[in-house]
Amino acid sequence: MSAVVRAVLAGAAAAWLAGAGSARESLPKFTEEREAAALHFVRKHCPELVPPLDELRRNSRAAYERQVRETFQVTELLADLQDDPRRYDLELQVWKVENRALVLAARAATSDGDERKAAEARLQELARELVDLEVRAAEYRVQVLEKELSAARDDLGRTRDGADRAARERYEGLLEKARKRRAGS
């Protein structure tokens, strides 16, 4: 087993021990169809993840299947976001950068000297990129919430403006229901 795969497995084990247990239970089952979809997604969006996945498949089937299940779950979550292209793009970019960073971190852990320093420098850049993406995602979420809040305030204003009329209509509706019940008895 290569040092990169050992580092990936160590990271996966640490994440699992740190409390990813609840997420583990909600992962979809492993199937060949889901594997094909996950691998297609990886090849399209993060091809540098393919070699470590191939090695994981050869050396640790359980860890490989878990990674496929997690990746498939990401594809499903992203599919649900396609009606919101901006959020879809932000979430996809986060996934891509996170996975590039994980591959690079595994390489850095198994490298020496200048290669390690270069990997760590690139890892620092990716960490900054992740933070920037998280800020952009938070800003977008604030915009969405502000728009929803504005619409809710408009609804509240209309409800307040028509409160007397609405109360009268409800009162009349309740009286009508009571009359129908009495007439039906």
C-alpha positions in Angstrom: 0.0 0.0 0.0 1.4 3.4 -1.0 2.1 6.1 1.5 -0.5 8.3 -0.2 -3.2 5.7 0.4 -2.1 5.2 3.9 -2.3 8.9 4.5 -5.8 9.1 2.9 -6.9 6.1 5.1 -5.5 7.8 8.2 -7.4 11.0 7.4 -10.6 9.0 6.8 -10.2 7.2 10.0 -9.5 10.4 11.9 -12.7 12.0 10.5 -14.7 8.9 11.4 -13.4 8.9 14.9 -14.0 12.6 15.2 -17.7 12.1 14.9 -18.6 11.4 11.3 -20.6 8.4 12.5 -24.0 10.1 12.1 -23.1 10.9 8.4 -21.9 7.4 7.9 -25.3 6.0 8.7 -27.0 8.3 6.2 -24.8 7.3 3.2 -26.5 5.5 0.4 -25.7 1.8 -0.2 -22.8 0.9 -2.5 -24.0 -0.2 -5.9 -22.2 -0.6 -9.3 -24.5 2.2 -10.7 -23.6 4.6 -7.9 -19.9 3.7 -8.2 -20.1 4.5 -12.0 -21.8 7.8 -11.3 -19.4 8.7 -8.5 -16.3 7.9 -10.7 -17.7 9.8 -13.6 -18.2 12.8 -11.3 -14.6 12.5 -10.0 -13.1 12.2 -13.5 -15.1 15.2 -14.6 -14.5 17.5 -11.6 -11.3 16.3 -9.8 -9.3 13.9 -12.0 -6.3 14.0 -9.6 -8.4 12.0 -7.2 -8.7 9.1 -9.6 -5.2 7.5 -8.9 -5.6 7.5 -5.1 -9.1 6.0 -5.6 -7.8 3.3 -7.8 -5.2 2.4 -5.3 -7.7 2.5 -2.5 -9.9 0.1 -4.5 -7.0 -2.3 -4.8 -5.8 -2.1 -1.2 -8.8 -1.3 1.0 -12.2 -2.2 -0.6 -14.2 -1.1 2.5 -12.5 2.4 2.4 -13.0 2.6 -1.3 -16.7 1.8 -1.1 -17.1 4.3 1.6 -15.4 7.0 -0.5 -17.6 6.1 -3.5 -20.7 6.3 -1.3 -19.7 9.7 0.0 -19.0 11.0 -3.5 -22.3 9.7 -4.8 -24.0 11.4 -1.9 -22.3 14.7 -2.9 -23.5 14.2 -6.5 -27.1 13.8 -5.2 -26.8 16.9 -3.0 -25.4 18.9 -5.9 -28.2 17.7 -8.2 -30.7 19.1 -5.8 -29.0 22.5 -6.1 -29.2 22.7 -9.9 -32.2 25.1 -9.7 -29.9 27.5 -8.0 -26.9 27.8 -10.3 -24.9 30.2 -8.2 -25.1 28.0 -5.1 -24.5 24.8 -7.2 -21.3 26.4 -8.5 -20.1 27.5 -5.1 -20.7 24.1 -3.5 -19.1 22.3 -6.4 -16.0 24.5 -6.2 -15.8 23.8 -2.4 -15.9 20.1 -3.1 -13.2 20.3 -5.8 -10.9 22.4 -3.7 -11.4 20.3 -0.6 -10.6 17.1 -2.5 -7.5 18.7 -4.2 -6.4 19.7 -0.8 -6.8 16.2 0.7 -4.8 14.7 -2.2 -2.1 17.3 -1.7 -2.1 16.9 2.1 -1.5 13.2 1.6 1.3 13.9 -0.8 2.9 16.4 1.6 2.7 13.9 4.4 4.7 11.4 2.4 7.2 13.8 0.8 10.5 15.2 1.9 12.5 18.4 1.4 11.6 20.8 -1.4 8.7 18.6 -2.6 7.1 18.8 0.8 7.7 22.6 1.1 6.1 23.1 -2.3 3.1 20.9 -1.4 2.7 22.7 1.9 2.8 26.1 0.1 0.2 24.9 -2.4 -1.9 23.5 0.5 -1.8 26.9 2.1 -3.1 28.5 -1.1 -5.9 25.9 -1.3 -6.8 26.6 2.4 -7.1 30.3 1.6 -9.2 29.4 -1.5 -11.5 27.3 0.7 -12.0 30.2 3.1 -12.7 32.6 0.3 -15.3 30.1 -1.1 -16.9 29.8 2.3 -17.1 33.6 2.6 -18.7 33.8 -0.9 -21.2 31.0 0.1 -22.1 32.9 3.3 -22.5 36.2 1.4 -24.8 34.5 -1.1 -26.8 32.8 1.7 -27.2 36.3 3.4 -28.5 37.7 0.0 -31.0 34.9 -0.2 -32.1 35.4 3.3 -32.4 39.1 2.9 -34.6 38.6 -0.1 -36.8 36.1 1.8 -36.9 38.5 4.7 -38.0 41.4 2.4 -40.7 39.2 1.0 -41.9 38.2 4.5 -41.9 41.9 5.6 -44.0 42.7 2.5 -46.4 39.9 3.4 -46.6 41.1 7.0 -47.4 44.7 5.8 -50.2 43.5 3.5 -51.6 41.3 6.3 -51.5 44.2 8.8 -53.1 46.6 6.2 -55.9 44.2 5.5 -56.3 42.9 9.1 -59.7 44.5 9.7 -61.1 43.2 6.4 -59.5 39.8 7.0 -61.0 39.6 10.5 -64.4 40.5 9.2 -64.2 37.8 6.5 -63.1 35.2 8.9 -65.8 36.1 11.3 -68.4 35.8 8.6 -66.9 32.5 7.5 -67.1 31.1 11.0 -70.7 32.2 11.3 -71.5 30.6 8.0 -70.0 27.3 9.1 -72.0 27.4 12.3 -75.2 28.1 10.4 -74.5 25.1 8.0 -73.8 22.8 11.0 -77.0 23.9 12.7 -79.0 23.4 9.5 -77.4 20.0 8.9 -78.2 18.7 12.4 
